[in-house]
Amino acid sequence: MANLMIVDDSKIIRQRLRAILEDLGHCIVSEAANGKEALENYKRMEKEIDLITLDIEMPGINGMEVIRLLREHNPSAAIVMISSVEDRSNVLKAIRLGAKHYFVKPFTETKIKEVIGRVLGFDTNPNRTEALRENPEANFRVQTARRMEDSAGGMLLKSENLESLPFELFHMDERTLLIIRSPITDTNAYLLYRCLQGLLYFRKMKFVLELWEPVRHREGARLLHEFIQDVRSRHGKAAVVTDDTRYYTEWLSDLGDDVYRAYKEIKW
Protein backbone atom coordinates (compact mmCIF):
# COMPACT_ATOMS: atom_id res chain seq x y z
CA MET A 1 0.00 0.00 0.00
CA ALA A 2 2.12 2.93 1.27
CA ASN A 3 5.26 3.64 3.29
CA LEU A 4 4.66 5.72 6.42
CA MET A 5 6.66 7.45 9.14
CA ILE A 6 5.10 7.77 12.61
CA VAL A 7 6.14 10.74 14.76
CA ASP A 8 4.96 10.82 18.38
CA ASP A 9 6.71 11.21 21.72
CA SER A 10 4.53 8.46 23.22
CA LYS A 11 5.84 4.95 22.62
CA ILE A 12 2.38 3.55 23.35
CA ILE A 13 0.79 5.75 20.67
CA ARG A 14 3.49 4.77 18.16
CA GLN A 15 2.89 1.09 18.87
CA ARG A 16 -0.88 1.49 18.57
CA LEU A 17 -0.58 3.39 15.28
CA ARG A 18 1.89 0.87 13.87
CA ALA A 19 -0.46 -2.02 14.68
CA ILE A 20 -3.44 -0.34 13.04
CA LEU A 21 -1.58 0.85 9.96
CA GLU A 22 0.09 -2.50 9.38
CA ASP A 23 -3.27 -4.23 9.73
CA LEU A 24 -4.50 -1.92 6.97
CA GLY A 25 -1.68 -3.12 4.73
CA HIS A 26 0.75 -0.20 5.10
CA CYS A 27 4.47 -0.43 5.85
CA ILE A 28 6.03 1.61 8.67
CA VAL A 29 9.51 2.49 7.40
CA SER A 30 10.44 4.91 10.19
CA GLU A 31 9.45 6.07 13.68
CA ALA A 32 10.50 9.21 15.53
CA ALA A 33 9.99 10.21 19.17
CA ASN A 34 10.53 13.95 18.68
CA GLY A 35 10.67 16.67 16.03
CA LYS A 36 14.45 16.65 15.63
CA GLU A 37 14.52 12.92 14.99
CA ALA A 38 11.59 13.24 12.57
CA LEU A 39 13.38 15.85 10.46
CA GLU A 40 16.59 13.83 10.39
CA ASN A 41 14.80 10.61 9.44
CA TYR A 42 12.73 12.28 6.72
CA LYS A 43 15.72 13.95 5.07
CA ARG A 44 17.55 10.62 5.08
CA MET A 45 14.61 8.51 3.85
CA GLU A 46 12.52 11.03 1.92
CA LYS A 47 12.16 8.90 -1.21
CA GLU A 48 10.86 5.97 0.83
CA ILE A 49 8.17 7.89 2.75
CA ASP A 50 4.72 8.48 1.25
CA LEU A 51 3.06 9.96 4.34
CA ILE A 52 3.89 11.16 7.86
CA THR A 53 1.63 10.96 10.91
CA LEU A 54 2.70 13.78 13.21
CA ASP A 55 1.74 14.60 16.80
CA ILE A 56 1.14 18.30 17.47
CA GLU A 57 2.45 18.45 21.05
CA MET A 58 6.01 17.17 21.46
CA PRO A 59 8.97 18.29 23.55
CA GLY A 60 11.64 20.32 21.81
CA ILE A 61 10.58 21.03 18.23
CA ASN A 62 6.78 20.79 18.30
CA GLY A 63 4.57 19.51 15.51
CA MET A 64 3.79 22.95 14.08
CA GLU A 65 7.46 23.73 13.58
CA VAL A 66 8.07 20.27 12.13
CA ILE A 67 5.36 20.88 9.51
CA ARG A 68 6.92 24.20 8.55
CA LEU A 69 10.41 22.72 8.22
CA LEU A 70 9.22 19.60 6.38
CA ARG A 71 7.21 21.64 3.88
CA GLU A 72 10.14 24.02 3.48
CA HIS A 73 12.30 21.04 2.59
CA ASN A 74 9.62 19.33 0.45
CA PRO A 75 6.44 21.32 -0.38
CA SER A 76 4.61 18.16 -1.46
CA ALA A 77 5.25 16.22 1.77
CA ALA A 78 2.02 14.49 2.87
CA ILE A 79 1.42 15.08 6.58
CA VAL A 80 -1.50 13.97 8.79
CA MET A 81 -1.69 15.62 12.20
CA ILE A 82 -2.59 13.85 15.44
CA SER A 83 -4.18 16.07 18.05
CA SER A 84 -5.71 15.61 21.46
CA VAL A 85 -9.14 17.09 22.12
CA GLU A 86 -7.63 20.16 23.77
CA ASP A 87 -5.31 20.72 20.77
CA ARG A 88 -8.12 20.97 18.22
CA SER A 89 -7.81 24.75 18.10
CA ASN A 90 -4.37 24.21 16.56
CA VAL A 91 -5.63 21.97 13.78
CA LEU A 92 -6.62 24.87 11.49
CA LYS A 93 -3.18 26.37 11.93
CA ALA A 94 -1.64 23.00 11.03
CA ILE A 95 -3.76 22.79 7.87
CA ARG A 96 -2.70 26.30 6.89
CA LEU A 97 0.92 25.30 7.36
CA GLY A 98 0.41 22.42 4.93
CA ALA A 99 -0.95 19.39 6.80
CA LYS A 100 -3.32 17.39 4.60
CA HIS A 101 -5.68 16.12 7.31
CA TYR A 102 -5.87 15.19 10.99
CA PHE A 103 -7.42 12.81 13.49
CA VAL A 104 -8.04 13.24 17.19
CA LYS A 105 -6.95 11.09 20.13
CA PRO A 106 -8.33 8.71 21.18
CA PHE A 107 -8.43 7.54 17.58
CA THR A 108 -10.09 4.48 16.10
CA GLU A 109 -9.06 2.15 13.31
CA THR A 110 -12.07 3.29 11.28
CA LYS A 111 -11.08 6.95 11.52
CA ILE A 112 -7.45 6.27 10.65
CA LYS A 113 -8.52 4.19 7.66
CA GLU A 114 -10.76 7.00 6.44
CA VAL A 115 -8.21 9.80 6.88
CA ILE A 116 -5.19 7.94 5.48
CA GLY A 117 -7.23 6.72 2.52
CA ARG A 118 -8.39 10.24 1.65
CA VAL A 119 -4.90 11.72 1.83
CA LEU A 120 -3.16 8.97 -0.11
CA GLY A 121 -5.96 8.75 -2.64
CA PHE A 122 -6.65 5.04 -2.61
CA ASP A 123 -8.68 2.52 -0.66
CA THR A 124 -7.11 1.50 2.65
CA ASN A 125 -8.62 -1.97 2.21
CA PRO A 126 -5.70 -4.37 2.85
CA ASN A 127 -6.97 -6.63 0.06
CA ARG A 128 -6.19 -3.93 -2.47
CA THR A 129 -2.51 -3.71 -3.36
CA GLU A 130 -2.59 -1.43 -6.40
CA ALA A 131 -0.61 1.69 -5.53
CA LEU A 132 -1.86 5.20 -6.08
CA ARG A 133 0.84 6.24 -8.45
CA GLU A 134 0.20 3.20 -10.63
CA ASN A 135 -3.48 4.01 -11.03
CA PRO A 136 -4.30 7.31 -12.83
CA GLU A 137 -7.96 7.16 -11.80
CA ALA A 138 -7.10 6.69 -8.13
CA ASN A 139 -4.75 9.68 -8.44
CA PHE A 140 -7.80 11.94 -8.75
CA ARG A 141 -8.08 12.64 -5.03
CA VAL A 142 -4.45 13.65 -4.65
CA GLN A 143 -4.68 15.98 -7.65
CA THR A 144 -7.72 17.71 -6.16
CA ALA A 145 -5.79 18.31 -2.95
CA ARG A 146 -2.87 19.80 -4.85
CA ARG A 147 -5.10 22.24 -6.67
CA MET A 148 -5.91 23.76 -3.28
CA GLU A 149 -2.24 24.74 -2.90
CA ASP A 150 -1.78 26.55 -6.22
CA SER A 151 -2.08 30.00 -4.70
CA ALA A 152 0.89 31.11 -2.61
CA GLY A 153 -1.44 33.43 -0.75
CA GLY A 154 -3.63 30.61 0.52
CA MET A 155 -7.09 29.39 -0.43
CA LEU A 156 -9.52 31.91 -1.88
CA LEU A 157 -13.29 31.69 -2.08
CA LYS A 158 -14.78 32.55 -5.44
CA SER A 159 -18.03 31.78 -7.21
CA GLU A 160 -17.96 29.61 -10.30
CA ASN A 161 -19.47 30.61 -13.61
CA LEU A 162 -22.83 28.87 -13.23
CA GLU A 163 -23.00 28.07 -16.91
CA SER A 164 -19.84 26.00 -16.64
CA LEU A 165 -21.15 23.80 -13.86
CA PRO A 166 -22.41 20.31 -14.75
CA PHE A 167 -24.95 20.53 -11.92
CA GLU A 168 -27.37 22.81 -10.07
CA LEU A 169 -28.22 22.92 -6.36
CA PHE A 170 -31.63 23.78 -4.94
CA HIS A 171 -33.32 23.62 -1.56
CA MET A 172 -36.97 22.64 -1.73
CA ASP A 173 -39.44 20.56 0.29
CA GLU A 174 -36.89 20.44 3.14
CA ARG A 175 -34.50 18.59 0.83
CA THR A 176 -31.30 19.52 -0.97
CA LEU A 177 -31.72 18.74 -4.64
CA LEU A 178 -28.62 18.20 -6.78
CA ILE A 179 -29.41 18.05 -10.50
CA ILE A 180 -26.73 16.62 -12.77
CA ARG A 181 -27.76 18.46 -15.92
CA SER A 182 -24.82 17.81 -18.29
CA PRO A 183 -22.18 15.08 -18.73
CA ILE A 184 -19.48 14.69 -16.11
CA THR A 185 -16.08 14.84 -17.80
CA ASP A 186 -12.40 14.88 -16.83
CA THR A 187 -12.60 18.67 -17.04
CA ASN A 188 -15.52 19.26 -14.68
CA ALA A 189 -15.28 16.22 -12.34
CA TYR A 190 -13.27 18.32 -9.89
CA LEU A 191 -16.21 20.75 -9.57
CA LEU A 192 -18.50 17.85 -8.68
CA TYR A 193 -15.95 16.60 -6.15
CA ARG A 194 -15.84 20.00 -4.43
CA CYS A 195 -19.62 20.23 -4.33
CA LEU A 196 -20.12 16.77 -2.82
CA GLN A 197 -17.29 17.22 -0.34
CA GLY A 198 -18.91 20.42 0.94
CA LEU A 199 -22.32 18.78 1.29
CA LEU A 200 -20.84 16.03 3.46
CA TYR A 201 -20.30 18.56 6.24
CA PHE A 202 -24.06 18.47 6.85
CA ARG A 203 -25.41 15.69 9.04
CA LYS A 204 -28.84 14.07 9.00
CA MET A 205 -29.81 15.92 5.83
CA LYS A 206 -32.13 14.86 3.03
CA PHE A 207 -30.49 14.81 -0.40
CA VAL A 208 -31.92 14.01 -3.81
CA LEU A 209 -29.70 13.38 -6.84
CA GLU A 210 -31.66 13.98 -10.01
CA LEU A 211 -29.78 12.64 -13.03
CA TRP A 212 -30.96 14.02 -16.34
CA GLU A 213 -28.81 11.44 -18.09
CA PRO A 214 -26.65 8.49 -17.01
CA VAL A 215 -23.30 9.43 -15.49
CA ARG A 216 -20.84 7.25 -17.37
CA HIS A 217 -17.70 9.07 -16.27
CA ARG A 218 -16.12 6.49 -13.96
CA GLU A 219 -14.75 8.92 -11.36
CA GLY A 220 -17.96 10.98 -11.36
CA ALA A 221 -20.11 7.89 -10.87
CA ARG A 222 -17.89 6.70 -8.03
CA LEU A 223 -18.15 10.07 -6.29
CA LEU A 224 -21.95 9.99 -6.47
CA HIS A 225 -22.13 6.45 -5.09
CA GLU A 226 -19.75 7.26 -2.23
CA PHE A 227 -21.67 10.44 -1.43
CA ILE A 228 -24.92 8.52 -1.00
CA GLN A 229 -23.27 5.86 1.13
CA ASP A 230 -21.63 8.50 3.35
CA VAL A 231 -24.89 10.41 3.79
CA ARG A 232 -26.70 7.25 4.84
CA SER A 233 -23.91 6.28 7.22
CA ARG A 234 -24.40 9.66 8.94
CA HIS A 235 -28.11 8.93 9.44
CA GLY A 236 -29.21 11.18 6.61
CA LYS A 237 -31.41 10.34 3.63
CA ALA A 238 -30.29 10.18 -0.01
CA ALA A 239 -32.34 9.31 -3.08
CA VAL A 240 -31.63 9.01 -6.80
CA VAL A 241 -34.05 10.09 -9.51
CA THR A 242 -33.57 9.02 -13.13
CA ASP A 243 -36.05 8.36 -15.91
CA ASP A 244 -33.56 6.23 -17.86
CA THR A 245 -34.91 2.69 -17.45
CA ARG A 246 -31.58 0.88 -17.63
CA TYR A 247 -29.81 3.38 -15.38
CA TYR A 248 -32.69 3.21 -12.90
CA THR A 249 -32.21 -0.57 -12.72
CA GLU A 250 -28.46 -0.18 -12.17
CA TRP A 251 -28.91 2.24 -9.27
CA LEU A 252 -31.67 0.15 -7.73
CA SER A 253 -29.43 -2.91 -7.87
CA ASP A 254 -26.59 -1.01 -6.17
CA LEU A 255 -28.57 0.84 -3.49
CA GLY A 256 -31.54 -1.43 -2.87
CA ASP A 257 -33.97 1.40 -2.15
CA ASP A 258 -34.70 5.13 -2.55
CA VAL A 259 -34.26 5.05 -6.33
CA TYR A 260 -37.12 6.67 -8.26
CA ARG A 261 -38.21 7.42 -11.80
CA ALA A 262 -39.60 10.84 -10.85
CA TYR A 263 -39.11 13.36 -8.03
CA LYS A 264 -42.78 13.28 -7.08
CA GLU A 265 -42.48 9.57 -6.15
CA ILE A 266 -40.31 10.38 -3.11
CA LYS A 267 -42.38 9.96 0.07
CA TRP A 268 -40.03 11.26 2.78
C-alpha positions in Angstrom: 0.0 0.0 0.0 2.1 2.9 1.3 5.3 3.6 3.3 4.7 5.7 6.4 6.7 7.4 9.1 5.1 7.8 12.6 6.1 10.7 14.8 5.0 10.8 18.4 6.7 11.2 21.7 4.5 8.5 23.2 5.8 4.9 22.6 2.4 3.6 23.3 0.8 5.7 20.7 3.5 4.8 18.2 2.9 1.1 18.9 -0.9 1.5 18.6 -0.6 3.4 15.3 1.9 0.9 13.9 -0.5 -2.0 14.7 -3.4 -0.3 13.0 -1.6 0.9 10.0 0.1 -2.5 9.4 -3.3 -4.2 9.7 -4.5 -1.9 7.0 -1.7 -3.1 4.7 0.8 -0.2 5.1 4.5 -0.4 5.8 6.0 1.6 8.7 9.5 2.5 7.4 10.4 4.9 10.2 9.5 6.1 13.7 10.5 9.2 15.5 10.0 10.2 19.2 10.5 14.0 18.7 10.7 16.7 16.0 14.5 16.7 15.6 14.5 12.9 15.0 11.6 13.2 12.6 13.4 15.8 10.5 16.6 13.8 10.4 14.8 10.6 9.4 12.7 12.3 6.7 15.7 13.9 5.1 17.6 10.6 5.1 14.6 8.5 3.9 12.5 11.0 1.9 12.2 8.9 -1.2 10.9 6.0 0.8 8.2 7.9 2.7 4.7 8.5 1.3 3.1 10.0 4.3 3.9 11.2 7.9 1.6 11.0 10.9 2.7 13.8 13.2 1.7 14.6 16.8 1.1 18.3 17.5 2.5 18.5 21.0 6.0 17.2 21.5 9.0 18.3 23.6 11.6 20.3 21.8 10.6 21.0 18.2 6.8 20.8 18.3 4.6 19.5 15.5 3.8 23.0 14.1 7.5 23.7 13.6 8.1 20.3 12.1 5.4 20.9 9.5 6.9 24.2 8.6 10.4 22.7 8.2 9.2 19.6 6.4 7.2 21.6 3.9 10.1 24.0 3.5 12.3 21.0 2.6 9.6 19.3 0.4 6.4 21.3 -0.4 4.6 18.2 -1.5 5.2 16.2 1.8 2.0 14.5 2.9 1.4 15.1 6.6 -1.5 14.0 8.8 -1.7 15.6 12.2 -2.6 13.8 15.4 -4.2 16.1 18.1 -5.7 15.6 21.5 -9.1 17.1 22.1 -7.6 20.2 23.8 -5.3 20.7 20.8 -8.1 21.0 18.2 -7.8 24.7 18.1 -4.4 24.2 16.6 -5.6 22.0 13.8 -6.6 24.9 11.5 -3.2 26.4 11.9 -1.6 23.0 11.0 -3.8 22.8 7.9 -2.7 26.3 6.9 0.9 25.3 7.4 0.4 22.4 4.9 -0.9 19.4 6.8 -3.3 17.4 4.6 -5.7 16.1 7.3 -5.9 15.2 11.0 -7.4 12.8 13.5 -8.0 13.2 17.2 -7.0 11.1 20.1 -8.3 8.7 21.2 -8.4 7.5 17.6 -10.1 4.5 16.1 -9.1 2.1 13.3 -12.1 3.3 11.3 -11.1 7.0 11.5 -7.4 6.3 10.7 -8.5 4.2 7.7 -10.8 7.0 6.4 -8.2 9.8 6.9 -5.2 7.9 5.5 -7.2 6.7 2.5 -8.4 10.2 1.6 -4.9 11.7 1.8 -3.2 9.0 -0.1 -6.0 8.8 -2.6 -6.7 5.0 -2.6 -8.7 2.5 -0.7 -7.1 1.5 2.6 -8.6 -2.0 2.2 -5.7 -4.4 2.8 -7.0 -6.6 0.1 -6.2 -3.9 -2.5 -2.5 -3.7 -3.4 -2.6 -1.4 -6.4 -0.6 1.7 -5.5 -1.9 5.2 -6.1 0.8 6.2 -8.4 0.2 3.2 -10.6 -3.5 4.0 -11.0 -4.3 7.3 -12.8 -8.0 7.2 -11.8 -7.1 6.7 -8.1 -4.7 9.7 -8.4 -7.8 11.9 -8.8 -8.1 12.6 -5.0 -4.4 13.7 -4.7 -4.7 16.0 -7.7 -7.7 17.7 -6.2 -5.8 18.3 -2.9 -2.9 19.8 -4.8 -5.1 22.2 -6.7 -5.9 23.8 -3.3 -2.2 24.7 -2.9 -1.8 26.6 -6.2 -2.1 30.0 -4.7 0.9 31.1 -2.6 -1.4 33.4 -0.7 -3.6 30.6 0.5 -7.1 29.4 -0.4 -9.5 31.9 -1.9 -13.3 31.7 -2.1 -14.8 32.6 -5.4 -18.0 31.8 -7.2 -18.0 29.6 -10.3 -19.5 30.6 -13.6 -22.8 28.9 -13.2 -23.0 28.1 -16.9 -19.8 26.0 -16.6 -21.2 23.8 -13.9 -22.4 20.3 -14.8 -24.9 20.5 -11.9 -27.4 22.8 -10.1 -28.2 22.9 -6.4 -31.6 23.8 -4.9 -33.3 23.6 -1.6 -37.0 22.6 -1.7 -39.4 20.6 0.3 -36.9 20.4 3.1 -34.5 18.6 0.8 -31.3 19.5 -1.0 -31.7 18.7 -4.6 -28.6 18.2 -6.8 -29.4 18.1 -10.5 -26.7 16.6 -12.8 -27.8 18.5 -15.9 -24.8 17.8 -18.3 -22.2 15.1 -18.7 -19.5 14.7 -16.1 -16.1 14.8 -17.8 -12.4 14.9 -16.8 -12.6 18.7 -17.0 -15.5 19.3 -14.7 -15.3 16.2 -12.3 -13.3 18.3 -9.9 -16.2 20.7 -9.6 -18.5 17.8 -8.7 -15.9 16.6 -6.1 -15.8 20.0 -4.4 -19.6 20.2 -4.3 -20.1 16.8 -2.8 -17.3 17.2 -0.3 -18.9 20.4 0.9 -22.3 18.8 1.3 -20.8 16.0 3.5 -20.3 18.6 6.2 -24.1 18.5 6.9 -25.4 15.7 9.0 -28.8 14.1 9.0 -29.8 15.9 5.8 -32.1 14.9 3.0 -30.5 14.8 -0.4 -31.9 14.0 -3.8 -29.7 13.4 -6.8 -31.7 14.0 -10.0 -29.8 12.6 -13.0 -31.0 14.0 -16.3 -28.8 11.4 -18.1 -26.6 8.5 -17.0 -23.3 9.4 -15.5 -20.8 7.2 -17.4 -17.7 9.1 -16.3 -16.1 6.5 -14.0 -14.8 8.9 -11.4 -18.0 11.0 -11.4 -20.1 7.9 -10.9 -17.9 6.7 -8.0 -18.2 10.1 -6.3 -22.0 10.0 -6.5 -22.1 6.5 -5.1 -19.7 7.3 -2.2 -21.7 10.4 -1.4 -24.9 8.5 -1.0 -23.3 5.9 1.1 -21.6 8.5 3.3 -24.9 10.4 3.8 -26.7 7.3 4.8 -23.9 6.3 7.2 -24.4 9.7 8.9 -28.1 8.9 9.4 -29.2 11.2 6.6 -31.4 10.3 3.6 -30.3 10.2 0.0 -32.3 9.3 -3.1 -31.6 9.0 -6.8 -34.1 10.1 -9.5 -33.6 9.0 -13.1 -36.0 8.4 -15.9 -33.6 6.2 -17.9 -34.9 2.7 -17.5 -31.6 0.9 -17.6 -29.8 3.4 -15.4 -32.7 3.2 -12.9 -32.2 -0.6 -12.7 -28.5 -0.2 -12.2 -28.9 2.2 -9.3 -31.7 0.1 -7.7 -29.4 -2.9 -7.9 -26.6 -1.0 -6.2 -28.6 0.8 -3.5 -31.5 -1.4 -2.9 -34.0 1.4 -2.1 -34.7 5.1 -2.6 -34.3 5.1 -6.3 -37.1 6.7 -8.3 -38.2 7.4 -11.8 -39.6 10.8 -10.9 -39.1 13.4 -8.0 -42.8 13.3 -7.1 -42.5 9.6 -6.1 -40.3 10.4 -3.1 -42.4 10.0 0.1 -40.0 11.3 2.8 
